Amino acid sequence: MTPLKFDARHLWHPYTNVADPGPMHLITGAEGVWLTREDGTRMIDAMSSWWCAIHGHRHPRIVSEMQRQLDRMPHVMFGGLTHGPAIELGRKLVGMLPRGLDRIFYCDSGSVAVEVALKMAVQAQMARGRDTRTEFATIRGGYHGDTWKAMSVCDPVNGMHGLFRGALSIQHFLPCPPVDLGEDWPDDPQQNGLAALERLLAEKGDRIAALILEPVVQGAGGMYFYHPAWLRGAKALCDAHGVLLIFDEIATGFGRTGRMFAIDHADVIPDILCLGKALTGGHISFAATVATEAVAREIGESAAGVFMHGPTYMANPLACAAGTASLELLEDQGWQSRVAAIEAQLRDELAPARGLPGVADVRVLGAIGVIEMRDRVDPRVAHRRAPETGVWLRPFGRNIYCMPPYVIAPDDLSRVTAAMVALVREAG
């Protein structure tokens, strides 16, 4: 049985029907922005392998640090023990994050980071004597991961987990912030969408532990960019009603939007922040949930006295070493100018798609380029054409998009945008 036939018969890929998995590419190597197939053909990874490989694949500095750590200590439990890689990564993160976010809880993956954040919020509310606050508020169009509680705060109608809404905890969903990024901000709460949040918190705030959302950019829920002023208003309302604010920056953290973190667009500090994906430059799974000192102290003073969570691979030294190397690359290699150049090129080269049939919108922010179609796009078309175009794209819903590595060369980015526009012509 060939490798691909074995794969089709026995392996289950994400969001895939095992009876009809569609085209599959056997990848034998990855370096820089390139993926190499078994037949030797290469494709540009325009997805940064689900948005995490910001420095490209197999970056020598990250690989070297991981190899050094592998020789010393690939893993040790974090309960009652600590180690240099966890401490060094913590120093880097605290130095990068806005002042006040300085209690780091290491996690296995982004979805777990969200689960941890939700548990933190509930336990902090219990410490305040608010045992009824066990529910969550969020906004439509959001996506926060595939684990059970995280699914409950994903869009229950248009999101990927609508199938499970009868089985999940019922949460409180607000309309998506109506003011697009770049539009003028109206002060009227009825126009800017904050009136709906104010009503919800006034009516049901005594049941809500936290408001969780993706700041400025909604990722897998629709690639929508909204006005950062909404976040400032939301923070003020949450504080007034004793509701914690959780920002999910798993997709946007570490430079993707043109700022180090999406919250930098709004100058708002949440109570809890979720990080993941690009934390290790896409070299190994890792994430972090970061809380303010106040939240951490409240949990410490609760009846339990400790935060009730402890992943087996928490603070994995190998992942911590990769994370530190990735953050050092961000510090050393001028990511701001790279991302700014990518943004300018995406704006220029995706603009012609606005006039094509079937296109609803074209939008760009940092190293994110999106062509939104009026109808759903069949991702299998892009998958089949990848060897021909030399570009790996994975459209979802109505969006044809790219999130390339920051190290992509202008000529390679032009190849990506050309493949996107060609796919629009075919889909339209």
C-alpha positions in Angstrom: 0.0 0.0 0.0 1.5 3.4 -1.0 1.8 6.1 1.6 -1.0 8.2 0.2 -3.3 5.1 0.0 -2.5 4.3 3.6 -3.2 7.8 4.5 -6.6 7.8 2.8 -7.5 4.5 4.3 -6.3 5.0 7.9 -5.6 8.7 8.8 -8.2 11.3 9.6 -7.4 14.8 8.5 -9.0 18.0 10.0 -12.4 19.0 8.7 -12.4 16.1 6.3 -14.9 13.4 5.2 -13.0 10.1 5.4 -15.2 8.7 2.5 -14.2 11.6 0.3 -11.1 13.3 1.6 -10.3 15.2 -1.6 -6.8 15.8 -3.0 -3.9 15.3 -0.7 -0.3 16.3 -1.1 2.5 14.2 0.5 5.0 16.7 1.8 8.6 15.5 2.2 10.3 18.7 3.2 9.7 22.3 4.3 12.2 25.2 4.3 11.6 28.9 4.3 8.3 29.7 2.6 8.5 26.4 0.5 6.8 23.0 0.9 8.3 20.2 -1.2 6.0 17.4 -2.5 7.1 13.8 -2.9 7.5 14.3 -6.7 9.9 17.2 -6.0 7.6 20.0 -7.0 7.4 22.9 -4.6 4.6 25.2 -3.3 4.7 28.4 -1.4 3.1 28.0 2.0 0.8 31.0 1.8 -1.0 29.9 5.0 2.1 29.9 7.2 0.8 26.4 8.0 -2.3 27.7 9.7 -0.7 31.1 10.5 2.1 29.9 12.8 5.3 29.7 10.7 6.0 33.5 10.7 9.8 33.0 10.2 9.3 30.3 7.5 9.9 26.6 8.0 12.9 25.1 9.6 14.5 28.4 10.6 18.1 27.6 11.5 18.2 29.6 14.7 15.0 28.0 16.1 16.1 24.5 14.9 19.5 25.0 16.6 18.0 26.0 19.9 15.6 23.1 19.8 18.5 20.7 19.1 20.5 22.1 21.9 17.6 21.7 24.3 16.9 18.2 23.0 20.4 17.2 24.0 19.9 18.6 27.5 16.3 17.9 28.5 13.4 17.5 26.1 10.8 17.5 28.9 10.3 17.6 32.7 7.1 18.1 34.6 6.3 21.7 35.7 4.6 20.7 39.0 7.0 21.6 41.7 9.9 21.9 39.2 11.0 24.7 36.9 13.8 25.2 34.3 15.7 27.8 32.5 13.8 27.7 29.1 10.5 28.5 30.9 12.0 31.4 32.8 13.8 32.8 29.8 10.7 32.7 27.6 8.7 34.3 30.4 11.2 37.1 30.6 10.7 37.7 26.8 7.0 37.6 27.0 6.7 40.0 30.0 9.0 42.4 28.2 6.9 42.4 25.0 3.4 42.4 26.5 1.6 45.6 27.7 2.4 46.5 31.3 0.1 44.6 33.7 -0.1 41.3 31.8 2.6 39.5 33.7 1.3 36.1 35.0 2.0 33.4 32.5 0.3 30.0 32.4 1.9 27.8 29.7 -0.4 25.6 27.7 -0.2 22.8 25.1 -2.1 24.6 22.3 -4.2 27.6 21.4 -7.5 25.8 22.1 -6.2 24.7 25.5 -5.2 28.3 26.2 -8.8 29.4 25.7 -10.0 26.6 28.0 -7.6 27.8 30.6 -8.7 31.4 30.2 -12.4 30.5 30.7 -11.6 28.5 33.8 -9.5 31.4 35.2 -12.4 33.7 34.7 -14.9 31.5 36.5 -12.5 30.8 39.4 -11.7 34.5 39.8 -15.4 35.3 40.0 -15.9 32.6 42.6 -13.1 34.2 44.6 -15.1 37.4 44.5 -18.0 35.6 46.0 -19.9 35.6 42.7 -20.6 31.9 42.3 -23.5 32.6 39.8 -21.1 34.0 37.2 -20.4 30.9 35.2 -21.5 32.0 31.7 -19.7 33.9 29.0 -20.5 36.6 26.5 -18.9 36.9 23.1 -19.6 38.3 19.6 -20.9 36.7 16.5 -18.4 35.6 13.9 -15.8 34.5 16.4 -13.7 31.3 16.6 -11.8 30.2 19.7 -10.8 26.6 19.0 -12.2 23.0 18.8 -12.1 21.8 22.4 -15.4 21.6 24.2 -15.8 24.8 26.2 -14.0 26.8 23.5 -16.6 25.6 21.0 -19.4 27.1 23.1 -18.0 30.6 22.5 -17.6 30.1 18.8 -20.4 31.4 16.5 -23.2 28.9 17.0 -24.9 29.5 13.6 -22.3 30.4 11.0 -19.3 29.0 12.7 -17.7 25.6 12.3 -19.3 24.1 15.4 -23.0 24.9 14.8 -23.6 21.2 14.5 -23.0 20.9 18.3 -24.9 23.8 19.6 -27.6 21.6 21.2 -24.9 19.8 23.2 -22.8 22.8 24.2 -23.2 25.2 27.1 -25.5 28.1 26.1 -23.6 31.4 26.0 -24.5 35.0 25.3 -23.9 36.2 21.7 -23.7 39.8 20.7 -23.9 41.2 17.2 -20.5 41.5 15.5 -19.1 45.1 16.0 -20.7 46.9 13.1 -18.0 49.5 12.4 -15.2 48.3 10.0 -11.6 49.0 10.6 -10.7 52.2 8.9 -14.2 53.7 9.1 -15.1 56.8 11.1 -16.1 55.8 14.7 -19.5 57.1 15.7 -19.9 58.0 19.4 -23.6 56.9 19.4 -23.7 53.4 21.2 -26.7 52.5 19.0 -24.6 53.0 15.9 -21.3 51.6 17.1 -22.7 48.4 18.6 -21.9 49.0 22.2 -25.5 49.5 23.2 -26.1 45.8 22.8 -23.3 44.9 25.2 -24.5 47.5 27.7 -28.0 46.0 27.6 -26.7 42.4 28.0 -24.5 43.3 31.0 -27.2 45.3 32.7 -29.7 42.4 32.3 -27.5 39.3 32.7 -24.2 40.5 34.0 -24.7 38.7 37.3 -24.5 35.4 35.4 -21.5 36.3 33.1 -17.9 35.6 34.2 -16.2 37.2 31.2 -16.5 38.6 27.7 -14.2 36.8 25.3 -13.4 37.9 21.8 -10.7 38.2 19.1 -9.5 41.8 19.1 -9.7 43.8 15.8 -9.4 40.7 13.6 -11.8 37.7 13.6 -9.9 34.8 12.2 -11.5 31.5 11.2 -14.9 32.9 11.9 -14.8 35.1 8.8 -11.7 37.2 8.5 -13.5 40.3 9.5 -11.6 43.5 10.6 -13.5 45.8 13.0 -12.8 49.1 14.7 -10.5 49.0 17.7 -12.6 51.7 19.5 -15.2 49.0 20.2 -12.7 47.3 22.4 -12.1 50.4 24.5 -15.9 50.8 25.0 -16.2 47.1 25.8 -13.4 47.3 28.5 -15.2 50.2 30.2 -18.5 48.4 30.3 -17.0 45.2 31.5 -15.2 47.0 34.3 -18.4 48.8 35.3 -20.3 45.5 35.6 -17.5 43.4 37.2 -17.1 41.2 34.1 -13.6 40.1 33.1 -12.3 40.7 29.6 -10.5 37.9 27.7 -8.7 38.6 24.4 -7.9 35.7 22.1 -4.8 36.7 20.2 -3.8 33.1 19.1 -4.1 34.1 15.5 -3.1 37.8 15.6 -0.3 37.8 18.2 3.4 38.4 17.3 3.1 40.9 14.5 0.5 39.5 12.1 -1.7 42.7 12.1 1.3 45.1 11.8 1.5 45.6 15.5 3.1 43.2 17.9 -0.4 42.4 19.3 -3.8 43.3 18.0 -4.6 45.0 21.3 -1.9 47.5 20.5 -4.3 49.0 17.9 -6.7 49.8 20.7 -4.4 50.5 23.7 -6.6 48.2 25.9 -5.3 45.8 28.5 -7.6 42.8 29.0 -7.7 40.8 32.2 -6.6 37.6 30.4 -4.8 37.1 27.1 -4.5 33.9 25.0 -1.4 33.4 22.8 -0.4 30.6 20.6 0.3 29.7 16.9 3.3 32.0 16.1 4.7 31.7 19.7 7.3 29.1 18.5 7.4 30.3 15.0 5.5 27.2 13.9 8.1 24.7 15.0 6.2 22.9 17.8 2.8 23.2 19.5 2.8 25.6 22.4 0.6 28.4 23.8 0.2 30.6 26.9 -2.6 32.2 28.9 -1.5 35.5 30.5 -3.4 37.1 33.3 -3.0 40.3 35.3 -1.6 40.1 38.8 -5.0 41.0 40.1 -6.7 37.9 38.6 -3.9 35.6 39.7 -4.1 37.0 43.3 -7.9 36.6 43.4 -7.6 32.9 42.4 -4.9 32.4 45.0 -7.2 33.8 47.6 -10.1 31.6 46.6 -11.4 28.6 48.5 -9.3 26.3 46.4 -6.2 28.4 46.9 -4.7 27.2 43.6 -5.7 27.4 40.0 -7.2 24.0 39.1 -5.4 23.2 35.9 -2.1 21.4 35.1 -1.3 20.0 31.6 1.2 17.2 31.4 3.4 19.0 28.9 3.0 22.4 30.5 6.1 24.6 30.0 7.7 21.9 27.8 11.4 22.9 27.7 11.7 22.1 24.0 8.8 24.3 23.1 10.1 27.1 25.5 13.4 27.0 23.7 11.7 27.4 20.4 9.6 30.2 21.7 12.5 32.2 23.0 14.3 31.8 19.7 11.2 32.9 17.8 10.7 36.0 19.9 14.4 36.9 19.6 14.0 36.7 15.8 11.1 39.2 16.1 13.4 41.5 18.1 16.4 41.2 15.8 15.0 41.1 12.2 12.9 44.1 11.8 9.5 42.4 11.5 7.7 45.7 11.4 9.2 46.8 8.1 8.7 43.3 6.6 5.0 43.2 7.5 4.5 46.8 6.3 6.0 45.9 3.0 3.8 42.8 2.7 0.7 44.9 3.6 1.5 47.4 0.9 2.1 44.7 -1.7 -1.1 42.9 -0.8 -3.2 46.0 -1.1 -1.7 46.8 -4.5 -1.9 43.3 -6.0 -5.3 42.2 -4.6 -7.0 45.5 -5.5 -7.9 44.3 -9.1 -10.1 41.5 -7.6 -12.6 44.2 -6.4 -14.0 44.4 -9.9 -14.3 40.7 -10.6 -17.6 38.9 -10.6 -18.7 37.3 -7.3 -16.4 39.4 -5.1 -18.0 40.9 -2.1 -14.9 42.6 -0.5 -11.2 42.8 -0.5 -9.4 43.7 2.7 -5.8 43.8 4.0 -4.3 44.3 7.4 -0.6 43.6 8.1 0.3 40.2 6.7 -3.3 39.2 6.1 -4.9 39.4 2.7 -8.6 38.5 2.2 -10.8 38.3 -0.9 -14.3 37.6 0.3 -16.7 36.1 -2.2 -20.5 36.3 -2.3 -20.8 32.5 -2.4 -18.9 29.7 -0.7 -15.6 28.7 -2.2 -14.8 25.0 -2.8 -11.3 24.6 -1.2 -10.7 21.4 -3.3 -10.2 23.6 -6.4 -7.3 25.4 -4.8 -5.9 22.1 -3.5 -5.9 20.6 -6.9 -4.3 23.6 -8.6 -1.5 24.0 -6.0 1.1 22.0 -7.9 0.4 24.0 -11.0 0.4 27.4 -9.4 3.1 26.6 -6.9 1.1 28.1 -4.2 -0.6 26.4 -1.2 -3.9 28.1 -0.4 -6.7 26.8 1.8 -9.8 28.8 1.3 -12.7 28.5 3.8 -16.3 29.6 3.7 -16.5 32.5 1.3 -12.9 33.6 1.9 -9.8 33.2 -0.3 -7.0 34.5 1.9 -3.3 34.4 2.6 -1.2 34.8 5.8 2.3 34.3 4.4 5.5 34.0 6.5 7.0 37.4 7.2 10.2 36.3 5.3 8.4 35.9 2.0 10.2 37.7 -1.0 8.3 40.2 -3.1 8.4 37.9 -6.2 7.0 35.0 -4.2 4.3 37.1 -2.7 3.3 38.2 -6.2 3.0 34.6 -7.1 0.6 34.2 -4.1 -1.6 37.1 -5.0 -1.7 36.0 -8.7 -2.9 32.5 -7.5 -5.6 34.1 -5.3 -6.9 36.3 -8.1 -6.9 33.4 -10.5 -8.9 31.4 -8.1 -11.4 34.2 -7.8 -11.8 34.2 -11.6 -12.4 30.5 -11.5 -14.8 30.6 -8.6 -16.7 33.6 -9.9 
